[in-house]
Amino acid sequence: MGRIRMQFWRDTVNRLFEGRRGGTGGAGEEPVGVLLAHVLETTGLSRGFLLKMVATREGRLGDPPFADLEQVAAYGEGTYSQLLYLTAESLAGQVGADAPSLVALDHVSSHVGKALGIATVLRGLPVFVGRHRQVPLPLDVCLAHGLRHEDVLREAGAGGVSGATQAALENVVFDVATHANDHLITARTMLRELGDRRLTDAWFAPLLAAVPLALQLERLEAANFDPFSPRLRRREWTLPWRAYRAYQTKTI
């Protein structure tokens, strides 16, 4: 059923682009397809970004385990980064001639998207373990710290992870979170090199996705990298202020 859904979206995207070039087909009555068709009439989008998202999602059907951290980052690149690329393209007509190039922003978006993909895996860990009975942590990092997925599943189902398994789990989460933070640091460095005077509100808006990402990593560190900590399920009341400050200062 999942592959049928992915093929539907692949066919929808291809019909939209063929229709824009004067061919047959179109969006039909699918709401997202209708909105995409409208965007294609007013601005340019790259078909490859949309198809890359579909292919990445299709590759994760069945939730196969990640072999290493690079695979987790590649998942973020194939999903969240593609969305940021598309958003930047859709806003290209709303900025002045002195705006930074799409290539420069794509480099920033690439690292933000990779960090988002990695952080999403960590944020969803309790759901995957509790509901899907899966541990989506990279196998190479788990092996390095002696963490066995079956131990996590067994202990989580019996009331909570503790002892040696808890210590190994926190070490694995620390390594994975550090990888996400490295991408975030790189994105911040590249953003500073662009210069805030050239970064308009329209260009910067998509990068605000990095604000809740940074907050998540900070809260995870405060919880000693325990992904099951109850404090991670509380609402972060500082998010509106952090987002406003980031928007005003053009920093993430």
C-alpha positions as CSV (number, residue, x, y, z in Angstrom):
1,M,0.0,0.0,0.0
2,G,2.9,2.4,0.7
3,R,4.4,1.8,-2.7
4,I,1.0,2.5,-4.3
5,R,0.9,5.9,-2.5
6,M,4.5,6.7,-3.6
7,Q,3.7,5.9,-7.2
8,F,0.6,8.1,-7.0
9,W,2.7,11.1,-6.0
10,R,5.3,10.3,-8.6
11,D,2.6,10.2,-11.3
12,T,1.0,13.4,-10.0
13,V,4.3,15.3,-10.1
14,N,5.1,14.1,-13.6
15,R,1.6,15.0,-14.8
16,L,1.9,18.5,-13.4
17,F,5.2,19.2,-15.1
18,E,4.0,17.7,-18.4
19,G,0.9,19.8,-18.2
20,R,3.0,22.9,-17.7
21,R,4.9,22.2,-20.9
22,G,1.6,21.9,-22.8
23,G,1.0,18.2,-22.5
24,T,-2.0,16.3,-21.2
25,G,-2.8,15.6,-17.7
26,G,-2.8,17.8,-14.6
27,A,-3.5,17.9,-10.9
28,G,-7.0,16.4,-11.0
29,E,-8.8,17.1,-7.7
30,E,-6.1,16.2,-5.3
31,P,-5.7,19.3,-3.1
32,V,-1.9,19.3,-2.8
33,G,-1.7,18.7,-6.6
34,V,-4.0,21.7,-7.2
35,L,-1.8,23.9,-5.1
36,L,1.4,22.7,-6.7
37,A,-0.1,23.4,-10.1
38,H,-0.8,26.9,-9.0
39,V,2.8,27.4,-7.8
40,L,4.1,26.1,-11.2
41,E,2.0,28.7,-12.9
42,T,3.5,31.5,-11.0
43,T,7.1,30.5,-10.3
44,G,9.6,27.8,-11.0
45,L,10.1,24.6,-9.1
46,S,12.5,21.7,-9.8
47,R,10.9,18.4,-10.5
48,G,13.9,16.6,-9.3
49,F,13.5,17.9,-5.7
50,L,9.9,16.6,-5.6
51,L,10.8,13.2,-7.0
52,K,13.8,13.0,-4.6
53,M,11.4,13.3,-1.7
54,V,9.1,10.6,-3.1
55,A,12.1,8.3,-3.7
56,T,13.5,8.9,-0.2
57,R,10.1,8.2,1.4
58,E,9.7,5.0,-0.7
59,G,13.2,3.8,0.4
60,R,12.1,4.1,4.1
61,L,8.9,2.0,3.6
62,G,9.0,-0.8,6.2
63,D,11.4,1.3,8.3
64,P,14.6,-0.6,7.5
65,P,17.4,0.0,10.0
66,F,19.9,2.7,9.3
67,A,23.4,1.2,8.7
68,D,25.3,4.4,9.8
69,L,25.0,8.0,10.6
70,E,25.5,9.0,6.9
71,Q,22.3,7.1,6.0
72,V,20.4,9.1,8.6
73,A,21.8,12.3,7.2
74,A,20.9,11.2,3.7
75,Y,17.4,10.7,4.9
76,G,17.3,14.3,6.1
77,E,18.8,15.5,2.8
78,G,16.2,13.6,0.8
79,T,13.2,14.9,2.8
80,Y,13.7,18.1,4.8
81,S,16.5,19.6,2.6
82,Q,14.4,19.1,-0.5
83,L,11.5,20.9,1.1
84,L,13.8,23.8,2.0
85,Y,15.1,23.9,-1.6
86,L,11.6,24.0,-3.0
87,T,10.6,26.8,-0.6
88,A,13.6,28.9,-1.6
89,E,12.7,28.4,-5.3
90,S,9.1,29.4,-4.7
91,L,10.2,32.6,-3.0
92,A,12.8,33.5,-5.6
93,G,10.5,35.9,-7.4
94,Q,9.7,37.8,-4.2
95,V,13.3,39.0,-3.5
96,G,15.4,41.7,-4.9
97,A,18.4,41.5,-7.2
98,D,20.9,41.8,-4.4
99,A,19.6,38.7,-2.6
100,P,22.0,35.8,-2.1
101,S,22.1,33.1,-4.8
102,L,20.0,30.0,-4.6
103,V,23.2,27.9,-4.5
104,A,24.5,29.7,-1.4
105,L,21.2,29.2,0.4
106,D,21.0,25.6,-0.8
107,H,24.2,24.9,1.0
108,V,22.7,26.2,4.2
109,S,19.5,24.4,3.7
110,S,21.3,21.1,3.0
111,H,22.9,21.1,6.4
112,V,19.7,22.3,8.2
113,G,17.7,19.5,6.5
114,K,20.3,16.9,7.4
115,A,20.2,18.0,11.0
116,L,16.4,18.0,11.0
117,G,16.3,14.4,9.6
118,I,18.7,13.2,12.4
119,A,16.8,15.1,15.1
120,T,13.5,13.7,13.9
121,V,14.8,10.2,14.3
122,L,15.7,11.0,17.9
123,R,12.5,12.7,18.7
124,G,10.4,9.8,17.3
125,L,12.4,7.1,19.1
126,P,9.8,6.6,22.0
127,V,7.0,6.2,19.4
128,F,9.0,3.8,17.3
129,V,10.0,1.7,20.3
130,G,6.6,1.7,22.0
131,R,4.3,1.5,19.0
132,H,6.2,0.0,16.1
133,R,8.6,-2.1,18.2
134,Q,11.6,-0.8,16.2
135,V,14.8,1.1,17.2
136,P,15.7,3.5,14.3
137,L,19.2,4.2,15.6
138,P,22.2,3.6,13.3
139,L,23.6,0.2,13.6
140,D,27.3,1.2,13.6
141,V,26.9,3.6,16.5
142,C,24.9,1.0,18.5
143,L,27.7,-1.6,17.8
144,A,30.4,0.9,19.0
145,H,28.6,1.3,22.4
146,G,27.4,-2.3,22.8
147,L,23.7,-1.4,22.5
148,R,21.5,-4.1,21.3
149,H,18.1,-3.2,19.8
150,E,16.4,-6.2,21.3
151,D,17.5,-5.1,24.8
152,V,15.9,-1.7,24.3
153,L,12.7,-3.2,23.1
154,R,12.5,-5.8,25.9
155,E,13.2,-3.4,28.7
156,A,11.0,-0.6,27.3
157,G,8.1,-3.0,27.1
158,A,8.8,-4.2,30.7
159,G,8.6,-0.8,32.3
160,G,11.6,1.3,31.3
161,V,15.2,1.1,30.1
162,S,17.7,1.2,32.9
163,G,21.2,0.1,33.9
164,A,23.8,-0.9,31.3
165,T,21.2,-0.6,28.5
166,Q,20.3,3.0,29.6
167,A,23.9,4.0,29.7
168,A,24.7,2.6,26.3
169,L,21.5,4.2,24.9
170,E,22.5,7.6,26.2
171,N,25.9,7.2,24.6
172,V,24.4,6.3,21.3
173,V,21.9,9.2,21.4
174,F,24.8,11.6,22.3
175,D,26.8,10.6,19.2
176,V,23.7,10.9,17.0
177,A,22.7,14.3,18.5
178,T,26.3,15.5,18.1
179,H,26.2,14.7,14.4
180,A,23.0,16.7,14.1
181,N,24.6,19.6,16.0
182,D,27.6,19.5,13.7
183,H,25.4,20.1,10.7
184,L,23.6,22.9,12.6
185,I,26.9,24.6,13.4
186,T,28.0,24.4,9.8
187,A,24.7,25.9,8.7
188,R,25.1,28.8,11.1
189,T,28.7,29.4,9.9
190,M,27.5,29.5,6.3
191,L,24.7,31.8,7.1
192,R,27.0,34.3,8.8
193,E,29.2,34.3,5.7
194,L,26.2,35.3,3.6
195,G,25.7,38.5,5.7
196,D,22.4,39.6,7.2
197,R,22.2,42.7,4.9
198,R,21.6,40.5,1.9
199,L,19.2,38.1,3.6
200,T,15.7,39.3,3.2
201,D,12.7,38.1,5.3
202,A,11.5,35.9,2.4
203,W,14.9,34.2,2.0
204,F,15.3,33.6,5.8
205,A,11.8,32.4,6.6
206,P,12.4,28.7,5.5
207,L,15.5,28.5,7.7
208,L,13.4,29.2,10.9
209,A,12.9,25.4,10.9
210,A,16.3,25.3,12.6
211,V,14.9,27.1,15.7
212,P,12.9,24.2,17.2
213,L,15.7,21.9,16.0
214,A,18.2,23.8,18.2
215,L,15.8,23.8,21.1
216,Q,15.3,20.1,20.8
217,L,19.0,19.4,20.9
218,E,19.4,21.7,23.9
219,R,16.6,19.9,25.8
220,L,18.0,16.5,24.9
221,E,21.4,17.6,26.4
222,A,19.7,18.9,29.5
223,A,18.0,15.4,29.9
224,N,21.4,13.8,29.7
225,F,20.6,12.4,26.2
226,D,17.8,10.1,27.6
227,P,15.3,10.0,24.7
228,F,12.6,8.7,27.1
229,S,12.9,11.5,29.6
230,P,9.4,13.0,30.5
231,R,10.9,16.5,30.3
232,L,11.2,16.1,26.5
233,R,7.4,15.7,26.2
234,R,6.7,19.1,27.8
235,R,5.9,22.1,25.6
236,E,8.8,24.5,25.1
237,W,7.4,27.9,26.2
238,T,10.5,29.8,24.9
239,L,9.9,28.7,21.3
240,P,7.8,31.8,20.2
241,W,10.4,34.1,21.7
242,R,13.4,32.2,20.1
243,A,11.7,32.2,16.7
244,Y,11.0,35.9,16.9
245,R,14.5,36.7,17.9
246,A,15.9,34.5,15.1
247,Y,13.7,36.2,12.6
248,Q,14.7,39.7,13.7
249,T,18.4,39.0,13.9
250,K,18.5,36.6,10.9
251,T,20.4,34.0,12.9
252,I,19.6,30.3,13.7
